[in-house]
Amino acid sequence: MEPIVERGRYVEELPVGAVFLHRPGRTATEADNVLFSALTMNTQALHLDAAFSATQPYRRRLMNSMWTLATMVGASVAQITQGTLVAQLGLSDVTFPAPLFAGDTLYCETRVVDSRLSASRTGQGVVTLAHVGRNQDDEVVATATRVALMWCRPTAADATSTTLPTETP
Protein backbone atom coordinates (compact mmCIF):
# COMPACT_ATOMS: atom_id res chain seq x y z
CA MET A 1 0.00 0.00 0.00
CA GLU A 2 1.04 3.57 -0.65
CA PRO A 3 1.77 5.52 2.52
CA ILE A 4 -0.81 8.13 3.45
CA VAL A 5 0.59 11.64 3.80
CA GLU A 6 -1.32 13.92 6.13
CA ARG A 7 -1.62 17.38 4.63
CA GLY A 8 -3.80 20.42 4.37
CA ARG A 9 -5.99 21.14 1.39
CA TYR A 10 -5.15 22.61 -1.97
CA VAL A 11 -7.07 25.62 -3.32
CA GLU A 12 -9.36 23.31 -5.32
CA GLU A 13 -10.26 21.44 -2.12
CA LEU A 14 -11.46 24.58 -0.33
CA PRO A 15 -14.88 25.43 -1.75
CA VAL A 16 -16.51 28.66 -0.63
CA GLY A 17 -18.94 27.92 2.18
CA ALA A 18 -17.13 24.83 3.46
CA VAL A 19 -16.94 24.70 7.27
CA PHE A 20 -14.23 22.77 9.09
CA LEU A 21 -14.65 21.84 12.76
CA HIS A 22 -11.23 21.49 14.37
CA ARG A 23 -11.28 18.80 17.04
CA PRO A 24 -10.31 18.05 19.70
CA GLY A 25 -10.62 21.35 21.54
CA ARG A 26 -7.77 22.81 23.59
CA THR A 27 -8.17 23.44 27.30
CA ALA A 28 -6.34 26.62 28.30
CA THR A 29 -4.05 26.34 31.31
CA GLU A 30 -2.40 28.75 33.73
CA ALA A 31 0.96 27.62 32.32
CA ASP A 32 -0.15 28.49 28.76
CA ASN A 33 -1.08 31.99 29.90
CA VAL A 34 2.07 32.72 31.89
CA LEU A 35 4.49 31.17 29.38
CA PHE A 36 2.89 32.79 26.33
CA SER A 37 2.78 36.17 28.07
CA ALA A 38 6.43 35.85 29.10
CA LEU A 39 7.58 34.64 25.66
CA THR A 40 5.88 37.59 23.97
CA MET A 41 7.06 40.11 26.60
CA ASN A 42 3.45 40.94 27.44
CA THR A 43 3.54 42.09 31.07
CA GLN A 44 -0.17 42.94 31.24
CA ALA A 45 -1.22 42.39 34.85
CA LEU A 46 -4.60 41.03 33.72
CA HIS A 47 -2.70 37.93 32.54
CA LEU A 48 -0.06 37.60 35.25
CA ASP A 49 -1.21 39.16 38.54
CA ALA A 50 -4.00 37.25 40.29
CA ALA A 51 -4.33 39.80 43.11
CA PHE A 52 -4.67 42.72 40.69
CA SER A 53 -7.04 40.78 38.42
CA ALA A 54 -9.28 40.05 41.41
CA THR A 55 -9.94 43.81 41.65
CA GLN A 56 -10.97 44.05 37.98
CA PRO A 57 -14.38 43.39 36.36
CA TYR A 58 -13.78 39.68 35.59
CA ARG A 59 -12.33 39.07 39.10
CA ARG A 60 -9.66 36.68 37.77
CA ARG A 61 -6.85 36.51 35.25
CA LEU A 62 -7.80 36.55 31.58
CA MET A 63 -6.12 34.32 29.04
CA ASN A 64 -3.83 36.39 26.84
CA SER A 65 -5.96 37.19 23.79
CA MET A 66 -2.99 36.67 21.48
CA TRP A 67 -2.71 33.10 22.83
CA THR A 68 -6.39 32.65 21.98
CA LEU A 69 -5.84 33.99 18.44
CA ALA A 70 -2.70 31.92 17.85
CA THR A 71 -4.35 28.76 19.17
CA MET A 72 -7.48 29.33 17.09
CA VAL A 73 -5.46 29.75 13.88
CA GLY A 74 -3.11 26.91 14.87
CA ALA A 75 -6.05 24.53 15.34
CA SER A 76 -6.82 24.89 11.62
CA VAL A 77 -3.36 23.96 10.34
CA ALA A 78 -3.68 20.16 10.21
CA GLN A 79 -6.97 20.24 8.27
CA ILE A 80 -6.40 23.24 6.02
CA THR A 81 -2.85 24.55 5.54
CA GLN A 82 -0.32 21.87 6.55
CA GLY A 83 2.06 21.63 3.60
CA THR A 84 -0.28 23.55 1.29
CA LEU A 85 0.31 27.07 2.60
CA VAL A 86 2.72 29.30 0.68
CA ALA A 87 2.35 32.32 2.98
CA GLN A 88 -0.08 34.01 5.29
CA LEU A 89 -1.01 37.32 3.67
CA GLY A 90 -2.96 38.97 6.44
CA LEU A 91 -5.30 38.91 9.41
CA SER A 92 -8.23 41.25 9.82
CA ASP A 93 -11.50 41.63 11.69
CA VAL A 94 -9.98 40.17 14.87
CA THR A 95 -12.42 40.35 17.78
CA PHE A 96 -12.61 38.96 21.32
CA PRO A 97 -16.31 39.30 22.21
CA ALA A 98 -16.04 37.32 25.46
CA PRO A 99 -13.14 36.42 27.77
CA LEU A 100 -11.36 33.08 27.92
CA PHE A 101 -10.02 31.86 31.25
CA ALA A 102 -7.62 29.14 32.33
CA GLY A 103 -9.68 25.96 32.58
CA ASP A 104 -11.90 26.89 29.63
CA THR A 105 -11.76 24.73 26.51
CA LEU A 106 -11.35 26.47 23.16
CA TYR A 107 -13.19 24.86 20.22
CA CYS A 108 -12.42 26.25 16.78
CA GLU A 109 -13.97 26.22 13.35
CA THR A 110 -13.09 27.70 9.99
CA ARG A 111 -15.34 28.73 7.11
CA VAL A 112 -14.01 29.32 3.59
CA VAL A 113 -15.18 32.81 2.64
CA ASP A 114 -13.47 33.24 -0.73
CA SER A 115 -11.13 31.27 -2.98
CA ARG A 116 -9.57 32.34 -6.26
CA LEU A 117 -6.56 31.56 -8.41
CA SER A 118 -3.68 34.01 -8.15
CA ALA A 119 -3.42 36.32 -11.15
CA SER A 120 0.36 36.64 -10.75
CA ARG A 121 1.52 33.32 -9.25
CA THR A 122 0.97 30.22 -11.38
CA GLY A 123 -0.08 27.17 -9.36
CA GLN A 124 -1.20 29.22 -6.38
CA GLY A 125 -4.42 30.76 -5.13
CA VAL A 126 -5.67 33.19 -2.52
CA VAL A 127 -8.07 31.79 0.08
CA THR A 128 -9.95 33.83 2.67
CA LEU A 129 -10.80 31.97 5.89
CA ALA A 130 -13.09 33.04 8.74
CA HIS A 131 -12.01 31.53 12.06
CA VAL A 132 -14.30 31.32 15.11
CA GLY A 133 -13.31 30.21 18.60
CA ARG A 134 -15.90 29.19 21.18
CA ASN A 135 -15.60 28.11 24.78
CA GLN A 136 -17.12 24.95 26.25
CA ASP A 137 -20.42 26.82 26.70
CA ASP A 138 -20.54 27.59 22.95
CA GLU A 139 -19.90 31.28 23.62
CA VAL A 140 -17.85 33.01 20.90
CA VAL A 141 -14.56 34.18 22.46
CA ALA A 142 -12.61 35.06 19.29
CA THR A 143 -13.03 35.66 15.57
CA ALA A 144 -10.58 36.49 12.81
CA THR A 145 -10.43 36.65 9.04
CA ARG A 146 -7.26 35.27 7.49
CA VAL A 147 -6.05 35.56 3.91
CA ALA A 148 -3.64 32.84 2.81
CA LEU A 149 -1.63 32.18 -0.33
CA MET A 150 -2.10 28.46 -1.00
CA TRP A 151 -0.79 25.88 -3.44
CA CYS A 152 -3.09 24.51 -6.12
CA ARG A 153 -3.32 20.75 -6.64
CA PRO A 154 -0.12 19.49 -8.33
CA THR A 155 -0.44 18.69 -12.02
CA ALA A 156 0.96 15.67 -13.87
CA ALA A 157 3.94 17.84 -14.88
CA ASP A 158 4.62 18.55 -11.20
CA ALA A 159 4.78 14.81 -10.52
CA THR A 160 7.91 14.56 -12.67
CA SER A 161 9.57 17.37 -10.74
CA THR A 162 11.97 16.49 -7.94
CA THR A 163 10.33 18.96 -5.52
CA LEU A 164 6.59 19.02 -4.98
CA PRO A 165 4.93 22.09 -3.46
CA THR A 166 4.11 20.13 -0.30
CA GLU A 167 7.73 19.22 0.45
CA THR A 168 9.68 21.22 2.99
CA PRO A 169 13.23 22.24 2.04
C-alpha positions in Angstrom: 0.0 0.0 0.0 1.0 3.6 -0.7 1.8 5.5 2.5 -0.8 8.1 3.5 0.6 11.6 3.8 -1.3 13.9 6.1 -1.6 17.4 4.6 -3.8 20.4 4.4 -6.0 21.1 1.4 -5.2 22.6 -2.0 -7.1 25.6 -3.3 -9.4 23.3 -5.3 -10.3 21.4 -2.1 -11.5 24.6 -0.3 -14.9 25.4 -1.8 -16.5 28.7 -0.6 -18.9 27.9 2.2 -17.1 24.8 3.5 -16.9 24.7 7.3 -14.2 22.8 9.1 -14.6 21.8 12.8 -11.2 21.5 14.4 -11.3 18.8 17.0 -10.3 18.0 19.7 -10.6 21.3 21.5 -7.8 22.8 23.6 -8.2 23.4 27.3 -6.3 26.6 28.3 -4.0 26.3 31.3 -2.4 28.8 33.7 1.0 27.6 32.3 -0.1 28.5 28.8 -1.1 32.0 29.9 2.1 32.7 31.9 4.5 31.2 29.4 2.9 32.8 26.3 2.8 36.2 28.1 6.4 35.8 29.1 7.6 34.6 25.7 5.9 37.6 24.0 7.1 40.1 26.6 3.5 40.9 27.4 3.5 42.1 31.1 -0.2 42.9 31.2 -1.2 42.4 34.9 -4.6 41.0 33.7 -2.7 37.9 32.5 -0.1 37.6 35.2 -1.2 39.2 38.5 -4.0 37.2 40.3 -4.3 39.8 43.1 -4.7 42.7 40.7 -7.0 40.8 38.4 -9.3 40.1 41.4 -9.9 43.8 41.6 -11.0 44.1 38.0 -14.4 43.4 36.4 -13.8 39.7 35.6 -12.3 39.1 39.1 -9.7 36.7 37.8 -6.8 36.5 35.3 -7.8 36.5 31.6 -6.1 34.3 29.0 -3.8 36.4 26.8 -6.0 37.2 23.8 -3.0 36.7 21.5 -2.7 33.1 22.8 -6.4 32.7 22.0 -5.8 34.0 18.4 -2.7 31.9 17.8 -4.3 28.8 19.2 -7.5 29.3 17.1 -5.5 29.7 13.9 -3.1 26.9 14.9 -6.0 24.5 15.3 -6.8 24.9 11.6 -3.4 24.0 10.3 -3.7 20.2 10.2 -7.0 20.2 8.3 -6.4 23.2 6.0 -2.9 24.5 5.5 -0.3 21.9 6.6 2.1 21.6 3.6 -0.3 23.6 1.3 0.3 27.1 2.6 2.7 29.3 0.7 2.3 32.3 3.0 -0.1 34.0 5.3 -1.0 37.3 3.7 -3.0 39.0 6.4 -5.3 38.9 9.4 -8.2 41.3 9.8 -11.5 41.6 11.7 -10.0 40.2 14.9 -12.4 40.3 17.8 -12.6 39.0 21.3 -16.3 39.3 22.2 -16.0 37.3 25.5 -13.1 36.4 27.8 -11.4 33.1 27.9 -10.0 31.9 31.3 -7.6 29.1 32.3 -9.7 26.0 32.6 -11.9 26.9 29.6 -11.8 24.7 26.5 -11.4 26.5 23.2 -13.2 24.9 20.2 -12.4 26.3 16.8 -14.0 26.2 13.3 -13.1 27.7 10.0 -15.3 28.7 7.1 -14.0 29.3 3.6 -15.2 32.8 2.6 -13.5 33.2 -0.7 -11.1 31.3 -3.0 -9.6 32.3 -6.3 -6.6 31.6 -8.4 -3.7 34.0 -8.2 -3.4 36.3 -11.2 0.4 36.6 -10.8 1.5 33.3 -9.3 1.0 30.2 -11.4 -0.1 27.2 -9.4 -1.2 29.2 -6.4 -4.4 30.8 -5.1 -5.7 33.2 -2.5 -8.1 31.8 0.1 -10.0 33.8 2.7 -10.8 32.0 5.9 -13.1 33.0 8.7 -12.0 31.5 12.1 -14.3 31.3 15.1 -13.3 30.2 18.6 -15.9 29.2 21.2 -15.6 28.1 24.8 -17.1 25.0 26.2 -20.4 26.8 26.7 -20.5 27.6 22.9 -19.9 31.3 23.6 -17.8 33.0 20.9 -14.6 34.2 22.5 -12.6 35.1 19.3 -13.0 35.7 15.6 -10.6 36.5 12.8 -10.4 36.6 9.0 -7.3 35.3 7.5 -6.1 35.6 3.9 -3.6 32.8 2.8 -1.6 32.2 -0.3 -2.1 28.5 -1.0 -0.8 25.9 -3.4 -3.1 24.5 -6.1 -3.3 20.8 -6.6 -0.1 19.5 -8.3 -0.4 18.7 -12.0 1.0 15.7 -13.9 3.9 17.8 -14.9 4.6 18.5 -11.2 4.8 14.8 -10.5 7.9 14.6 -12.7 9.6 17.4 -10.7 12.0 16.5 -7.9 10.3 19.0 -5.5 6.6 19.0 -5.0 4.9 22.1 -3.5 4.1 20.1 -0.3 7.7 19.2 0.4 9.7 21.2 3.0 13.2 22.2 2.0 
